[in-house]
């Protein structure tokens, strides 16, 4: 019990922002429904490019790795220090929890389990790399472009690019599915992570 209390105390800086993100994500379902497919219809649309079991498994396994990279380059794009980067990462994680909860609670739980460690590790490594670069280069950060921002952006972009390229070649091409569709990018942004949990859920059922 004391360990749980300690964890909560050490993460009080993200509890309120994450709660707000869940609320926004929950209500985004109705907002996005005016512009694109949402919920089960959106998942079915996304699944059209993941019909083979091979491609579905490649997506499920590799997508957390791709997201790990994105959680590096997104905060570095705004030149965020580790504290604000951590808030951004967990707010994005909980934003999708709120959205997915609207149409599949069990799928949302699996999403939480699949991507929790990805977010946790990204926040830890971001802080570690950020601090190491400052100490090594003996530089001070500023609000504009600098070595810290450049390193974290390149590292994250490289990881996510390799992950997505691997999914495209090994998953889609070898699996015999159609290539990812440019017009489906908005759908992929919202539902690519859920597809991992939805795929596992379909197997469990």
Buried (B, 14 or more C-beta within 10 A) or exposed (E): EEEEEEEEEEEEEBEEBBEBBBEBBBEBBEEBBEEBBBBEEBBEBBBEBBEBEBBBBBBBEBBBBBBBBBBBBBBBEEBBEBEEBBBBBBBBBBBBBBBBBBBBEEBBBBBBEBBEEBBBEBBEBBBEBBEEBBEEEEEEBEEEEBEBBEBBBEBBBEBBBBBBEBBBEBBBEEBEBEEBEEEBEEBBEBBBBBBBBBBBBEEEE
